[in-house]
Amino acid sequence: MKYQYTVGIDLGGTNTAFGIADASGKIVSKGTMPTTGHESVAAYVLALNDRIAPLMEQVGKGNIAGVGIGAPNGNYFTGKIEFAPNLPWSGVIPLAQMVSDALGLKAWLTNDAKAAAIGEMTYGAARGMNDFVMVTLGTGLGSGIVSNGKMIYGHDGLAGELGHIIAERNGRKCNCGRKGCLERYASATGIVLTAEEWLAERKDATTLQDANGKLTARMIQEAAFAGDTFAIALYDYTARILGQSLADVVALTSPEAIIFFGGLANAGPLLLEPLQKYLEYDLLSIYQRKVKLLLSQLADADAAILGACAMAWE
Amino acid sequence: MKYQYTVGIDLGGTNTAFGIADASGKIVSKGTMPTTGHESVAAYVLALNDRIAPLMEQVGKGNIAGVGIGAPNGNYFTGKIEFAPNLPWSGVIPLAQMVSDALGLKAWLTNDAKAAAIGEMTYGAARGMNDFVMVTLGTGLGSGIVSNGKMIYGHDGLAGELGHIIAERNGRKCNCGRKGCLERYASATGIVLTAEEWLAERKDATTLQDANGKLTARMIQEAAFAGDTFAIALYDYTARILGQSLADVVALTSPEAIIFFGGLANAGPLLLEPLQKYLEYDLLSIYQRKVKLLLSQLADADAAILGACAMAWE
C-alpha cells in the first residue's frame, strides 16, 4: 500500500474532533477544538489546519492518503455542507474544498451517520458485509444504508434519511415541518418526549417524576438500569416504534445486519432485546431470523473520527 | 460486441412468454406457451426448449449471450424459484440451472419486478439513471430498487418487497399473514378492495354499483375515464396511500425517478397526477420537486420479455 494513514475530521455542532489513523483503524494521534467562536468558516478551517498540520508532520504528509470529514448535512457528491441548522454557518459551505486547500490533501465529506457506516464497514461490526444499515441514535436519528458494498447516496447525495420516514401518521411535530417522523420517537430526544407525554397522562410510580421538565435520555437510561419499570417501558415503546419502521427498511433492502450507535444505543439490551422481539414480529416471514441487530464495535470516543478516516480510504 | 442477442423468458402463473432481442431492445422473435398443464417442472422446461430452440437456430446460437428469466419469487443469488404461491410447482425449483442445461446457455433468474427494472434501465425510461425505483402495479405490487447503478438484491437476494411495507398499521389483511401491507391498497387488487369497502359504506352515485361483487380494476379504470367521480376518487385514494409510502422510499434511497408499470399504471394521469400531488406533500423538503414520476417506456406486451432479455446482458 502506497499510503499508511488518513486524516479524519468529525465536525459537530459544538466541538470538532480530528485524528490520524492507520489502515488497521489504530488512531495514532488526535485532538479536539471548538466548532463555534470563529469569525468565519475560513477562520475555522485555518484554526483546524493549525491543529492538524503538526500531527501530519509526525507521520509524514507523504504517507497520508487524504482527509475524510463527517459533518451534519454533509453532501458527498458536492463536498458541501448544505443548510445545516445546528452549525454556526448558514447556507452552502464548500467545506471539502476548503479543507483540501488548507491541508494540501484530497478531502471527502459526508454526513455523520454515513461516515459512521463507512467506519463500521472498514474497521467495525460491518467488516466483510455488503448489505447493512447503520442507525445512529443521538439527538436525532441518522442512517447510512449500504447495498452491494456501496453507500446509497441517491441521485443527489441525500439518501439515508431514515429519521424522517413517517413512524406515526399525524404524530409528533418534527423540526422538518412534517409530523410523525421516526426521529421524534426513536432518538434521545424522542424517548424524552415519550417520557414527558407519559408523565403528563399516567400515574406510574417512577423516580423520573421528580425530574419532569428537565429530563434527559441519560436519566431515563440510569433509571432503567436501576430497575425503574416506567423507564424500562419507555425503552420498550421506543423499540416497538423503531422495530416497525426497521421492518419496512428490511423489506426494501434486506440487510444482513442493522448496526446501532449513539447515546440511546448505549442502553444495549434495554433497547435491543425488545427491538429484536418487535422487529421479528413485524418482519415479512422471508426475512425472519435472518437480520442481526448489532452494536457498533467502534469505541464511542473514536468512532466518528474513525468513520471520517475510513472515508479517505474508499 | 461478441454477442448480438439474448433470450428472455417471462414466467407467469398462467402463461410463459419468451423472445429473443438484440442489444438495442428490438425483439426479433417471440412466442408464448402455457405455464400450467405440464407433468412436472422438467416437462415444462423441455416444452419450453422445444419452442425456443428453433428461434435460437434462426439467429445462430453462437450469437446469443445467455438467457434471462423473470419469475414470481425468483431469487437472483440462487437461481431458484422459492415457494411461489401462484405457480403449479411447490417448494424450491432450481429453474436457472434447468433452463441453462436445456438450452445450453448461461441463465440468470430474478423476480418479475426486478427484471422489469433491469429492462427499463437497459432499454426504457431509466436509461442512463443510476438511482431509480421500479414499481409494478398488477395483482400485487412489486418493485426493483436500483442504487449506484446496481439492483439492490440484499444479502439474501430478497430485497425490494415494497408491496409489503406497512401502509396502514392494523389495516387490511394481507396474504402474507400480516396487516396493512401497501399492496393491499396500491394494486389492481387493492383498488377493487377499496371500491368494495366504499360501496358497502357510502351512497355515492356510481356506475360501479351494478358490478359490486364482481368488480375488476379495469372496470374502475373505464368508469373513471368515463367521468365517474366515485371511480376517480378511488384513484385519488390509491394515490394518497401510495404517495405516503413512496415518500418513505425516497427518504431512504433518494431516487432520480420512480417508474410505474402494470395494469393500474395504465390509468396514466388518473393515478400519476394525484400521486405527484400527494408525494410532493409528503416528501421531506430536501427531496421536493426532484423526483420524476414516469411510466414505463416498454410496450406492455414486450416489457417482461425485454426485462428478462436485459438481465442476460448484465
Contacts between the chains, C-beta under 8 A, distances in Angstrom:
chain1	res1	chain2	res2	distance
A	129	B	155	7.5
A	130	B	155	6.8
A	131	B	154	5.4
A	131	B	155	4.2
A	131	B	159	7.8
A	143	B	252	8.0
A	145	B	252	6.3
A	145	B	253	7.5
A	147	B	147	5.8
A	147	B	148	7.7
A	147	B	150	7.4
A	147	B	152	4.6
A	147	B	154	7.2
A	147	B	159	7.5
A	148	B	147	7.7
A	148	B	148	6.8
A	148	B	150	4.6
A	148	B	152	7.0
A	148	B	153	7.7
A	150	B	147	7.4
A	150	B	148	4.7
A	150	B	150	7.3
A	152	B	147	4.5
A	152	B	148	7.0
A	152	B	152	8.0
A	152	B	252	7.6
A	152	B	253	5.7
A	152	B	254	7.9
A	153	B	148	7.7
A	153	B	254	7.4
A	154	B	131	5.4
A	154	B	147	7.2
A	154	B	253	5.7
A	154	B	254	2.4
A	154	B	255	6.6
A	155	B	129	7.5
A	155	B	130	6.8
A	155	B	131	4.2
A	155	B	132	8.0
A	155	B	254	6.0
A	155	B	255	6.3
A	155	B	256	3.9
A	155	B	290	8.0
A	156	B	254	5.8
A	156	B	290	6.5
A	157	B	254	7.8
A	158	B	254	5.0
A	158	B	286	5.4
A	158	B	287	6.9
A	159	B	131	7.8
A	159	B	147	7.5
A	159	B	251	8.0
A	159	B	252	6.5
A	159	B	253	5.2
A	159	B	254	3.8
A	160	B	252	6.8
A	160	B	254	7.9
A	161	B	251	4.2
A	161	B	252	7.2
A	161	B	284	6.0
A	161	B	286	7.7
A	162	B	251	7.1
A	162	B	252	6.4
A	164	B	251	5.1
A	164	B	284	4.8
A	165	B	247	8.0
A	165	B	248	4.1
A	165	B	251	5.1
A	165	B	252	6.9
A	166	B	244	6.9
A	166	B	247	7.3
A	166	B	248	6.3
A	166	B	282	7.6
A	169	B	244	7.5
A	176	B	284	5.7
A	176	B	285	6.9
A	177	B	285	6.8
A	178	B	282	7.7
A	178	B	284	7.0
A	244	B	166	6.9
A	244	B	169	7.4
A	247	B	165	8.0
A	247	B	166	7.3
A	248	B	165	4.1
A	248	B	166	6.3
A	248	B	248	6.8
A	249	B	252	6.6
A	251	B	159	8.0
A	251	B	161	4.2
A	251	B	162	7.1
A	251	B	164	5.1
A	251	B	165	5.2
A	252	B	143	8.0
A	252	B	145	6.3
A	252	B	152	7.6
A	252	B	159	6.5
A	252	B	160	6.8
A	252	B	161	7.2
A	252	B	162	6.4
A	252	B	165	6.9
A	252	B	249	6.6
A	252	B	252	6.4
A	252	B	253	7.6
A	253	B	145	7.5
A	253	B	152	5.8
A	253	B	154	5.7
A	253	B	159	5.2
A	253	B	252	7.6
A	254	B	152	7.9
A	254	B	153	7.4
A	254	B	154	2.4
A	254	B	155	6.0
A	254	B	156	5.7
A	254	B	157	7.7
A	254	B	158	5.0
A	254	B	159	3.8
A	254	B	160	7.9
A	255	B	154	6.6
A	255	B	155	6.3
A	256	B	155	3.9
A	282	B	166	7.6
A	282	B	178	7.7
A	284	B	161	6.0
A	284	B	164	4.8
A	284	B	176	5.7
A	284	B	178	7.0
A	285	B	176	6.9
A	285	B	177	6.8
A	286	B	158	5.4
A	286	B	161	7.7
A	287	B	158	6.9
A	290	B	155	7.9
A	290	B	156	6.5
